[in-house]
Amino acid sequence: MKNLTGRSYLIPLAMLCCAAYLLIAGRGDSVPGARSEFKTRGPAPARSVPRTNEAAAHERETQERIDELARQDVERSKRDRAAARMQDAHKDLQYAANEAWSALLTRHWQAFQALREKAAETPDRTTPCNLCDGQGHMQFCILCRDNSGKCVTCAGTGNASLNEYCPACLGTGKCHLCLGAGKMACPFCDEGVIDLKFALPPNLIPVD
């Protein structure tokens, strides 16, 4: 009877020990598992910052560059078309001013011949020109009206039409003979010097 009573205390004690063991074992497994899961996941990735302003600025700069290149291409095409017609435009002006040019040469021819004779007597066969300002420019332009320096073909606008450049001045609006100065180059000398090595004045206004 005594042995039975002693065994009755052992069963609850064994159950209590087993429960305590399971409780401790369960706690021990749960902590490392949580840590492992935390390590596996790692830190959350940083959120990307919106860059809408920078993207918009870059897009605007790109579009401005495209527009500028397109504008340059249009300008180049207009000048190329005008240049293709320049020779004919200058010949038209040459023909229109032929009478005035011939009158200029006739008026100064005797004085020019006298200067050439004077140059022939010098060691270097040159002499200063007194038919111009002494620096190779006449005090007028025989081509542009009122010595304005403006291209007579386009009246100084530089345009032949709304979308085309003037072929005579290539869009500059300047007289091609005096380059806008209102004073053309002297046809009798070179920068104010009569030199026997140089050719005689041309019978027609220079085209180029």
SVG drawing of the C-alpha trace seen along z (x, -y; Angstrom):
<svg xmlns="http://www.w3.org/2000/svg" viewBox="-2 -114 67 116">
<polyline fill="none" stroke="black" stroke-width="0.4" points="0.0,0.0 2.9,-2.4 4.7,-1.6 1.5,-2.5 1.2,-5.8 4.8,-6.7 4.3,-6.0 1.3,-8.2 3.5,-11.2 6.0,-10.3 3.5,-10.5 2.5,-14.1 6.1,-15.1 7.2,-13.5 4.4,-15.2 5.4,-18.6 9.1,-18.1 8.0,-17.1 5.8,-20.3 8.6,-22.5 11.0,-21.0 8.7,-21.5 8.1,-25.1 11.8,-25.9 12.5,-24.1 9.7,-26.0 11.1,-29.4 14.6,-28.5 13.5,-27.7 11.2,-30.7 13.9,-33.3 16.5,-32.1 13.8,-31.5 12.7,-35.1 16.3,-36.4 16.9,-34.2 13.8,-35.6 14.9,-39.1 18.4,-38.5 17.0,-36.9 14.6,-39.8 17.2,-42.5 16.6,-46.2 13.8,-47.6 15.0,-49.2 15.2,-53.0 12.4,-54.6 13.4,-56.4 13.1,-60.2 11.0,-61.6 13.1,-63.7 10.3,-65.2 11.8,-68.7 15.2,-67.5 13.5,-65.3 11.4,-68.2 14.4,-70.5 16.4,-68.0 13.5,-67.5 13.1,-71.2 16.8,-71.7 16.7,-68.8 13.7,-70.3 15.4,-73.7 18.5,-72.2 16.3,-70.4 14.5,-73.6 17.8,-75.5 19.3,-72.9 16.1,-73.0 16.3,-76.8 20.0,-76.6 19.1,-74.1 16.4,-76.4 18.8,-79.4 21.5,-77.4 19.0,-76.2 17.8,-79.8 21.4,-81.0 22.3,-78.2 19.3,-78.9 20.3,-82.6 23.9,-81.9 22.9,-79.8 21.2,-82.8 23.8,-85.4 25.9,-85.4 22.8,-86.2 21.6,-88.9 25.0,-90.6 25.1,-90.5 21.7,-92.2 23.1,-95.0 26.2,-95.1 24.1,-95.6 21.9,-98.2 24.9,-100.4 27.0,-99.8 26.3,-103.3 27.3,-105.0 30.4,-102.9 31.6,-103.7 31.0,-107.4 33.2,-107.2 36.1,-105.5 35.8,-108.1 35.8,-111.0 39.0,-110.0 40.8,-108.2 43.1,-111.1 44.1,-111.7 44.7,-108.0 47.0,-107.8 49.0,-110.7 49.4,-108.9 50.6,-105.8 53.2,-107.9 54.3,-109.3 54.6,-105.9 56.7,-104.7 59.4,-107.3 59.8,-105.9 62.1,-103.1 59.3,-100.9 56.9,-102.0 54.2,-103.2 52.7,-106.5 50.0,-107.6 46.5,-107.7 44.7,-111.1 41.5,-109.9 40.3,-108.5 40.7,-109.3 44.3,-108.0 43.3,-104.8 41.6,-103.1 38.0,-104.3 35.9,-106.6 33.7,-109.0 30.6,-107.5 29.2,-104.2 28.0,-104.0 25.6,-101.1 23.6,-101.9 21.2,-104.7 22.2,-107.9 25.3,-106.1 23.1,-104.5 25.1,-101.3 21.8,-99.4 21.3,-96.6 19.3,-98.0 17.8,-94.7 16.0,-94.3 16.2,-98.0 18.2,-96.9 15.7,-94.4 17.8,-91.3 14.7,-89.5 13.6,-88.5 10.3,-87.3 8.8,-86.3 10.8,-83.1 13.8,-83.7 17.0,-85.8 17.9,-88.3 20.4,-86.7 22.3,-89.9 23.3,-90.5 22.6,-87.0 20.3,-88.4 22.7,-91.1 20.8,-94.0 24.1,-95.6 25.2,-96.7 27.6,-94.1 29.9,-96.7 30.6,-98.9 29.8,-96.3 27.4,-98.7 29.9,-101.6 28.5,-103.8 32.0,-104.2 33.1,-101.8 36.7,-100.6 38.6,-102.8 38.8,-101.0 42.1,-102.8 44.3,-101.8 45.1,-99.2 44.6,-100.6 45.6,-104.1 48.6,-103.1 48.8,-103.3 51.0,-100.3 52.0,-99.4 52.0,-95.8 48.3,-95.9 45.7,-95.4 43.7,-98.3 40.2,-99.1 37.6,-96.6 35.1,-97.8 32.2,-96.5 31.4,-96.7 33.1,-93.7 30.5,-91.0 32.1,-89.4"/>
</svg>
